[in-house]
């Protein structure tokens, strides 16, 4: 049994991931922006805990990390929360995973949600701070962050996952990919299965793929981490 945090777990892939983990007997802590979104019967009772906070607000991201600290060291953290069309896209999709990673005790396993759309993202990191970032940009950056964290700390692995274009509220009813497969790779990576590569993989439906070249470029990773450190005032360590 593992202690696992899933961010953005009130709906969509985050909810499916959290439910699958709980069904398998794991202790699941869910993060939600608004606890009123937990409306299902027994929706709160089945969780080890519920953490609340708006990941579009830096002060609240810090508070989410503080709340998470009350549970001790997690076995896995799944950075699932994301937005598609929002002026907060870089904060929610990139800055929040960075800050939570930097501020929390390092888990055994880190899993970051990417997207196939990261392949058309920009490497212009000025967009992180000036409000012009696109969803594609933010997913390139979080993919690079995931791979930058790989093998960074002894005892911690890190992977990025493309869940596919699935019919969630974000993906839309007409999305062609398999909804069930959309969360299965995250569950698999978070629960300690032997995988190859052991860290630093970019995954789609439990198979590795080659991400955007910048995501694997150590120089770009270093520039990204440096810019995130400058913006937040928090070192990745």
N, C-alpha and C positions, 0 to 999 in steps of 0.2 A: 504494500500500500504506500502511495506517495502523496506528499502534500504539494498541491499544484495551484498556482494562481492563473486565472484566465481574465485578461482585460477585455472590456467591451462585451460582456457576457449576457446582456439583457435580451439580445435577439440575434438572428442570423447565425453565422458560423460560430461566433463566440458562444452562443447559447447551446448550439448543437455539440460543440466541443466539450463544454462543461458538463452537459448531461451524459455524454458518452463516458467521460472519465468517472463521474459519480456512479454510473451504472456498473462500471468495472470495479467499484469498491474503493476508489481513491478519495482522499480528503481534498475537496475542491473549495477554494476561496474564489469567489467571483467579484469582479469589479464592474460596477454599473455607474453610469452618470447620474441616473435618477432612480432611486429605489422603488418608485411607483411603477416602474416598468416590469418589476418582478410580480406578475399578476397571476401566474398559474397556481393551481392547487398544490400546496406544499412546496412552492417554489423557493421559499426562504429556508424552510426546515431541512431540506436535503443538503444544504451547503455547510461546510465547515465554518464559513464566515462570509460576510458581504462587506465589501469596501466600496465607498462612494466617492465620486469626485469627477469634475469636468476636466478632461485632458486637454482642452483648449486653453486652460488657464494655468500658467506656470506655478502659481502659488498652490493651486489645487493638485497639480501633479506631485509637488513636494509632499502634500498632505496624504496623497494616496500611498506614496513610499513610506511615510510615517505609519499609516494604518497597517500596511503590509508587514512592517517590522514587528508589530505586535504578535504575529504568528510564528516568529522565528525564521530560520532559514528554510526556504522552499526547496523541494527537490527539483521542481521545474517551474518556469514562468513562461506563459504563452502570451506574447505581445500581439493580441488580436485586434484591439480597438483601432478603428480607422474611419475616415470620412472621405467622400468622393468629390462632392461639389461644395466647397466651403472655403472662405478666406482663411480658415484655421487649418488647412490641409497639412501644412508643414509642421505645425505645432503638434497636432494630434498624431500624425503618421510617422514623424521622425523625432521631434524634440522630446515628446513624452516617452517613447521607448528608450531614448538615450538617457534621460534623467532618471527614469525608474531603474535602469541598469546600473547607472553610476551610484545611486543613492541606496539601493537595497543590498542586503547581504547577497553575495553571489550564489546562485542556485547551482545544482549539479548540471541542469540543462536549460538552455535558453532557446526559445523558438520565436521567430519574428515572421509576421505575415507580410509577404511580398505580393506581387502581381505580375502577370506577363506584361502588363503595361509599363513596367519599369524599364523595358528595353528601349522605350522612346523618351526616357527621362533625360534631363539636362545635367551636366556636370558643373554648371555655373552656380557655385555655392552662394553667390550674392543673393540668390532668390530665397535662401533660407530666412533672411532677415528683412527683406524688403516687401514681402507680401505678394510676390508674383509667382510663387511656386505652383506647379500643377500637381495633380494626383500622380502622374507619371514620374515627375521629379522626386516627390516624396517617397515613392516606392523604390526608386533607384537608390536613394540615400539610405533608407532603412535596410535594404539588401546589403549595401556596402558596410553598414554598421554591423549587421549580423556576421558578416564574414571577417570584419575587423576584430570582432570579439572572439572568434574561433581560436582556441588554444591560448587565449590571452591570460587566463587565470588557471592555475592548476586545479583540477577537479571540476572544471566547468566546460561544457561543450556548447556550441552555438550553431544554429542552422537557420536558413531562410526557407519559407514555403510559399509556393504559388498554389493557392487552393483551387484555381480554375475559375472560370466565369460561370457562377452558379446562381440559381434562381432564389436569391435572398432579396430583402428589401433594397439593398444596395445594388445587387446585380440585375434586378428586374425579373419579372415573370417569364420573359422570353429567353433568358440566358440558357445556352445549350449544354452546359456541362452538368455532371452528375452531382446533385446536392449532397448525397451521402458521402461521396468521395471527397467533398470539400473540406471535411474536418478530420478525416481518418489519418492523414499523414501527421498532422499536429499531435493527435493522440498517441500515435506510434512513437514519434520522436520524444515526446514528453514523458513516456513511461519506461524508459530505460532499455529498450530493445537494442540488440547489437545491430548497428548500421554501418555501412561503408559508403563514404568516409565517416569516421567517428565524429568529426567536427568539420565545420566549414562547408557544408553541402547546401546546394540550392535544389529544392525538391519540388516535384510535381507528381502527385499520386504515387508516392513512395518510390519514385525513380528520380535519379539526379539528372539535371539538365545544366547546360552552360548558360550562366547569366550574362548580362551586359558586361563587356570587358572592364569597365570602370569599377564594377562591384568587386572584382578580384585584383584590382590594381592597388598594391600596397601604398603607393604614393597618393592616390586619390583617397584611400581610406584614411591615411594620416591627415590629409587636408580637411576631410570631413570631420574627423574627431576634433581637430584643432579648432575648427569653426564652431562646433557644438559646445566645446569648452568655453570659447570666448563668449558665445551668446548667453550661456546659462551660468557661467561662473563656477561650474562644477567640473572637476577632472574625472575622466573615466577611470583613472587609476591603473 
